[in-house]
Amino acid sequence: ELYAWGCADEGRLGLGGGSVLGATKAKVFTPRKVEGLAGVAHVAAGWSHTLAATRSGRVYGWGDRGDHCLGLAGGSSGLQAAPEPCFEPTPYPAALCVGRL
């Protein structure tokens, strides 16, 4: 299981939308479960996006889609407020890192 808290701007916590979490400068003060993930092995958090890899080899992303940071199909702009698979399952990743060009 993966839990998130802190600044929820740009969907960076992966907790989904909603009136509170969709608000600019929204804060989550207590840990909340990030739904839709099972068997999380690695997490890498950037300024406005996050990646998580599962033990089965699937990589998920959420947060700011700008500059293709999440590796998601469907464009390079907008926000992804909940985990979405980034690619087809790959051999188990040893590590993840995030950054922005």
Contacts in CASP RR format, 6 or more apart in sequence:
PFRMAT RR
TARGET T0000
AUTHOR 0000-0000-0000
METHOD contacts of the structure
MODEL  1
ELYAWGCADEGRLGLGGGSVLGATKAKVFTPRKVEGLAGVAHVAAGWSHT
LAATRSGRVYGWGDRGDHCLGLAGGSSGLQAAPEPCFEPTPYPAALCVGR
L
1 33 0 8 1.000
1 34 0 8 1.000
1 37 0 8 1.000
1 40 0 8 1.000
2 33 0 8 1.000
2 34 0 8 1.000
2 37 0 8 1.000
2 40 0 8 1.000
2 43 0 8 1.000
2 52 0 8 1.000
3 31 0 8 1.000
3 32 0 8 1.000
3 33 0 8 1.000
3 34 0 8 1.000
4 13 0 8 1.000
4 14 0 8 1.000
4 15 0 8 1.000
4 28 0 8 1.000
4 31 0 8 1.000
4 32 0 8 1.000
4 34 0 8 1.000
5 13 0 8 1.000
5 28 0 8 1.000
5 29 0 8 1.000
5 30 0 8 1.000
5 31 0 8 1.000
5 32 0 8 1.000
6 13 0 8 1.000
6 27 0 8 1.000
6 28 0 8 1.000
6 29 0 8 1.000
7 13 0 8 1.000
7 25 0 8 1.000
7 26 0 8 1.000
7 27 0 8 1.000
8 15 0 8 1.000
8 20 0 8 1.000
8 21 0 8 1.000
8 22 0 8 1.000
8 26 0 8 1.000
8 27 0 8 1.000
8 28 0 8 1.000
9 24 0 8 1.000
9 25 0 8 1.000
9 26 0 8 1.000
9 48 0 8 1.000
10 48 0 8 1.000
10 49 0 8 1.000
10 63 0 8 1.000
10 64 0 8 1.000
10 79 0 8 1.000
11 17 0 8 1.000
11 21 0 8 1.000
11 22 0 8 1.000
11 48 0 8 1.000
11 62 0 8 1.000
11 63 0 8 1.000
11 64 0 8 1.000
11 79 0 8 1.000
11 80 0 8 1.000
11 81 0 8 1.000
12 45 0 8 1.000
12 46 0 8 1.000
12 47 0 8 1.000
12 48 0 8 1.000
12 49 0 8 1.000
12 50 0 8 1.000
12 62 0 8 1.000
12 63 0 8 1.000
12 64 0 8 1.000
13 21 0 8 1.000
13 28 0 8 1.000
13 32 0 8 1.000
13 34 0 8 1.000
13 50 0 8 1.000
13 62 0 8 1.000
14 34 0 8 1.000
14 50 0 8 1.000
14 62 0 8 1.000
14 63 0 8 1.000
14 81 0 8 1.000
14 82 0 8 1.000
14 83 0 8 1.000
15 21 0 8 1.000
15 28 0 8 1.000
15 32 0 8 1.000
15 34 0 8 1.000
15 35 0 8 1.000
15 81 0 8 1.000
15 82 0 8 1.000
16 81 0 8 1.000
16 82 0 8 1.000
17 81 0 8 1.000
17 82 0 8 1.000
20 26 0 8 1.000
21 28 0 8 1.000
21 81 0 8 1.000
22 81 0 8 1.000
34 52 0 8 1.000
34 83 0 8 1.000
35 82 0 8 1.000
35 83 0 8 1.000
36 82 0 8 1.000
36 83 0 8 1.000
37 52 0 8 1.000
37 54 0 8 1.000
37 60 0 8 1.000
37 83 0 8 1.000
38 54 0 8 1.000
39 54 0 8 1.000
39 55 0 8 1.000
39 56 0 8 1.000
40 52 0 8 1.000
40 53 0 8 1.000
40 54 0 8 1.000
40 55 0 8 1.000
41 53 0 8 1.000
41 54 0 8 1.000
41 55 0 8 1.000
41 92 0 8 1.000
41 93 0 8 1.000
42 52 0 8 1.000
42 53 0 8 1.000
42 93 0 8 1.000
42 95 0 8 1.000
42 96 0 8 1.000
43 50 0 8 1.000
43 51 0 8 1.000
43 52 0 8 1.000
43 53 0 8 1.000
43 96 0 8 1.000
44 50 0 8 1.000
44 51 0 8 1.000
44 52 0 8 1.000
44 95 0 8 1.000
44 96 0 8 1.000
44 97 0 8 1.000
44 98 0 8 1.000
45 98 0 8 1.000
46 98 0 8 1.000
46 99 0 8 1.000
46 100 0 8 1.000
47 100 0 8 1.000
48 63 0 8 1.000
48 64 0 8 1.000
48 69 0 8 1.000
49 61 0 8 1.000
49 62 0 8 1.000
49 63 0 8 1.000
49 64 0 8 1.000
49 65 0 8 1.000
49 69 0 8 1.000
49 70 0 8 1.000
49 98 0 8 1.000
50 61 0 8 1.000
50 62 0 8 1.000
50 63 0 8 1.000
50 98 0 8 1.000
51 59 0 8 1.000
51 60 0 8 1.000
51 61 0 8 1.000
51 70 0 8 1.000
51 86 0 8 1.000
51 96 0 8 1.000
51 98 0 8 1.000
52 59 0 8 1.000
52 60 0 8 1.000
52 61 0 8 1.000
52 83 0 8 1.000
52 96 0 8 1.000
53 59 0 8 1.000
53 60 0 8 1.000
53 92 0 8 1.000
53 93 0 8 1.000
53 96 0 8 1.000
54 60 0 8 1.000
55 92 0 8 1.000
56 89 0 8 1.000
56 92 0 8 1.000
57 89 0 8 1.000
57 90 0 8 1.000
57 91 0 8 1.000
57 92 0 8 1.000
57 93 0 8 1.000
58 85 0 8 1.000
58 89 0 8 1.000
59 85 0 8 1.000
59 86 0 8 1.000
59 87 0 8 1.000
59 90 0 8 1.000
59 93 0 8 1.000
59 96 0 8 1.000
60 83 0 8 1.000
60 84 0 8 1.000
60 85 0 8 1.000
60 86 0 8 1.000
61 70 0 8 1.000
61 71 0 8 1.000
61 72 0 8 1.000
61 80 0 8 1.000
61 83 0 8 1.000
61 84 0 8 1.000
61 85 0 8 1.000
61 86 0 8 1.000
62 70 0 8 1.000
62 80 0 8 1.000
62 81 0 8 1.000
62 82 0 8 1.000
62 83 0 8 1.000
62 84 0 8 1.000
63 70 0 8 1.000
63 79 0 8 1.000
63 80 0 8 1.000
63 81 0 8 1.000
64 70 0 8 1.000
64 78 0 8 1.000
64 79 0 8 1.000
65 72 0 8 1.000
65 75 0 8 1.000
65 76 0 8 1.000
65 77 0 8 1.000
65 78 0 8 1.000
65 79 0 8 1.000
65 80 0 8 1.000
66 76 0 8 1.000
66 77 0 8 1.000
66 78 0 8 1.000
67 76 0 8 1.000
67 100 0 8 1.000
67 101 0 8 1.000
68 75 0 8 1.000
68 76 0 8 1.000
69 98 0 8 1.000
69 99 0 8 1.000
69 100 0 8 1.000
70 80 0 8 1.000
70 84 0 8 1.000
70 86 0 8 1.000
71 86 0 8 1.000
71 87 0 8 1.000
72 80 0 8 1.000
72 84 0 8 1.000
72 86 0 8 1.000
END
